[in-house]
Amino acid sequence: MTIGSQLMCLELALPYLHDNAIMLVDDCNYRHVRQANRDFLVTHPEWKLLFEACTTCHPVNMNPEDQEEARQGWWNGVNVLVRDPLGELLTMYPPTERSRQVFENEHFIHATKIASEAILLVRAFYSLNIVKTVRSFLKLPVLFFRNGKMFKERFNLTNTHSEGFQRFTLQSI
């Protein structure tokens, strides 16, 4: 999902919401979700961030104890947005980072040709082309071997980058 599609979902929901509606946005540990929520709040000042919760990383990257705590809590982050037409709540925004690292990582992934080769493998398999499927499949180990350093840390390139965030923030009403 991209920032634009997340933001578009919030925008498209607006005409259908009651004046006292509350929006719960899931998976707010992801940068693009936080950025879309922030962009929405900036462009709609009558909406405020009432509550946010996050985990230190994506639950897949947690140890079993932290993962169990995440299961019983907010799993991968949540933002609660409320309409505040009288401006009684403070203006708060989800933490965002305008880092180029995401774009650089995306470039790195595509430069390794692993992503494109994996897509070719799936296409060949789906079309039942045995020869192309085998060729694509045999290319992947070579690409992984050449780019093995990138895969040493579990899901490192696609982590939520939410370490260091305050775990819970709640406005006082």
C-alpha positions as CSV (number, residue, x, y, z in Angstrom):
1,M,0.0,0.0,0.0
2,T,1.2,3.5,-0.6
3,I,0.7,6.8,1.2
4,G,-1.7,7.9,-1.5
5,S,-4.0,4.8,-1.3
6,Q,-4.1,5.0,2.6
7,L,-4.9,8.7,2.4
8,M,-7.5,8.1,-0.3
9,C,-9.3,5.6,1.9
10,L,-9.6,8.2,4.7
11,E,-10.8,10.8,2.2
12,L,-13.4,8.5,0.6
13,A,-14.8,7.5,4.0
14,L,-15.6,11.1,5.0
15,P,-18.9,11.7,3.3
16,Y,-20.3,8.5,4.9
17,L,-19.3,9.2,8.5
18,H,-21.7,10.5,11.2
19,D,-20.7,13.8,12.9
20,N,-19.6,11.9,16.0
21,A,-17.8,9.2,14.1
22,I,-14.5,7.7,15.3
23,M,-12.0,6.3,12.8
24,L,-9.7,3.5,13.9
25,V,-6.7,3.1,11.7
26,D,-4.9,-0.2,12.0
27,D,-1.2,-1.1,11.3
28,C,0.0,2.4,12.2
29,N,3.5,1.1,12.8
30,Y,4.1,1.4,9.1
31,R,5.6,4.6,7.9
32,H,3.2,5.0,5.0
33,V,0.2,4.6,7.3
34,R,1.5,7.2,9.8
35,Q,2.4,9.6,7.0
36,A,-1.1,9.2,5.4
37,N,-2.8,9.8,8.8
38,R,-0.6,12.8,9.4
39,D,-1.4,14.2,5.9
40,F,-5.1,13.6,6.6
41,L,-5.0,15.4,9.9
42,V,-3.0,18.4,8.4
43,T,-5.6,18.8,5.6
44,H,-8.6,18.2,7.9
45,P,-8.0,20.2,11.1
46,E,-11.4,19.4,12.4
47,W,-10.1,15.8,12.9
48,K,-7.7,15.1,15.8
49,L,-5.5,12.2,16.8
50,L,-7.1,11.1,20.1
51,F,-5.0,8.0,20.8
52,E,-2.1,6.1,19.3
53,A,-0.4,2.9,20.2
54,C,2.6,1.2,18.6
55,T,5.0,-1.6,19.1
56,T,8.8,-1.4,19.0
57,C,8.9,-3.3,15.7
58,H,6.7,-5.5,13.5
59,P,5.4,-8.4,15.6
60,V,7.1,-10.9,13.2
61,N,10.5,-9.5,14.4
62,M,9.6,-9.8,18.1
63,N,10.6,-12.4,20.6
64,P,7.8,-14.7,21.7
65,E,7.0,-12.8,24.9
66,D,6.7,-9.4,23.2
67,Q,4.7,-11.0,20.3
68,E,2.2,-12.4,22.8
69,E,1.9,-8.9,24.4
70,A,1.4,-7.4,21.0
71,R,-1.4,-10.0,20.3
72,Q,-3.2,-8.9,23.4
73,G,-2.7,-5.2,22.6
74,W,-2.6,-3.3,19.4
75,W,-0.5,-5.8,17.3
76,N,1.1,-3.5,14.8
77,G,-0.1,-0.1,15.9
78,V,-3.3,1.9,15.9
79,N,-4.4,5.5,15.6
80,V,-7.8,6.7,16.8
81,L,-9.0,9.8,14.9
82,V,-12.0,11.8,16.1
83,R,-13.9,14.8,14.8
84,D,-13.3,17.9,17.0
85,P,-15.2,20.8,15.4
86,L,-14.9,23.0,18.5
87,G,-11.1,22.6,18.6
88,E,-11.1,21.3,22.2
89,L,-8.3,18.8,21.7
90,L,-4.7,19.5,21.1
91,T,-3.3,19.0,17.7
92,M,-1.1,15.9,17.7
93,Y,0.4,14.1,14.7
94,P,1.7,10.5,14.3
95,P,5.5,10.5,14.3
96,T,6.8,10.5,10.7
97,E,10.2,10.5,9.1
98,R,11.0,12.0,5.8
99,S,13.9,9.6,5.2
100,R,15.3,8.6,1.8
101,Q,16.2,5.2,3.3
102,V,12.9,3.7,2.2
103,F,13.5,4.8,-1.4
104,E,17.1,3.7,-1.3
105,N,16.1,0.3,0.0
106,E,13.5,-0.1,-2.7
107,H,16.1,0.8,-5.2
108,F,18.5,-1.7,-3.6
109,I,15.9,-4.5,-3.7
110,H,15.1,-3.9,-7.4
111,A,18.8,-3.6,-8.2
112,T,19.4,-7.1,-7.0
113,K,16.8,-8.3,-9.5
114,I,15.4,-10.7,-6.9
115,A,12.0,-9.0,-6.9
116,S,11.7,-9.0,-10.7
117,E,12.9,-12.6,-11.0
118,A,10.4,-13.7,-8.3
119,I,7.6,-12.1,-10.3
120,L,8.7,-13.9,-13.4
121,L,8.8,-17.1,-11.5
122,V,5.2,-16.6,-10.3
123,R,4.0,-15.6,-13.8
124,A,5.7,-18.7,-15.4
125,F,4.2,-21.0,-12.7
126,Y,0.8,-19.5,-13.1
127,S,0.9,-19.9,-16.9
128,L,2.0,-23.5,-16.4
129,N,5.1,-23.0,-18.5
130,I,7.4,-25.6,-17.0
131,V,10.5,-24.5,-18.8
132,K,10.3,-20.9,-17.8
133,T,9.3,-21.9,-14.2
134,V,12.4,-24.1,-13.9
135,R,14.7,-21.4,-15.4
136,S,13.4,-18.7,-13.1
137,F,13.6,-21.0,-10.1
138,L,17.2,-21.8,-10.8
139,K,18.1,-18.1,-11.1
140,L,16.9,-17.3,-7.6
141,P,19.6,-19.1,-5.6
142,V,22.3,-17.3,-7.7
143,L,20.7,-14.0,-6.9
144,F,20.3,-14.8,-3.3
145,F,24.0,-15.9,-3.1
146,R,25.2,-12.7,-4.8
147,N,23.1,-10.5,-2.5
148,G,23.1,-12.7,0.7
149,K,24.4,-9.9,3.0
150,M,21.0,-8.2,2.6
151,F,19.1,-11.2,4.0
152,K,21.1,-11.7,7.2
153,E,18.6,-9.7,9.4
154,R,15.1,-10.9,9.5
155,F,12.8,-8.5,7.6
156,N,15.2,-5.7,8.3
157,L,14.5,-3.8,5.1
158,T,10.7,-3.9,5.5
159,N,10.5,-3.2,9.3
160,T,8.2,-0.6,10.6
161,H,11.0,1.6,12.0
162,S,8.9,2.5,15.1
163,E,11.6,1.7,17.7
164,G,11.9,4.5,20.2
165,F,8.3,5.7,19.8
166,Q,6.2,6.3,22.9
167,R,4.1,3.2,23.2
168,F,0.8,4.9,24.1
169,T,-0.4,8.5,23.7
170,L,-3.9,9.6,24.8
171,Q,-5.3,13.1,24.8
172,S,-6.9,14.3,27.9
173,I,-10.4,15.5,27.3
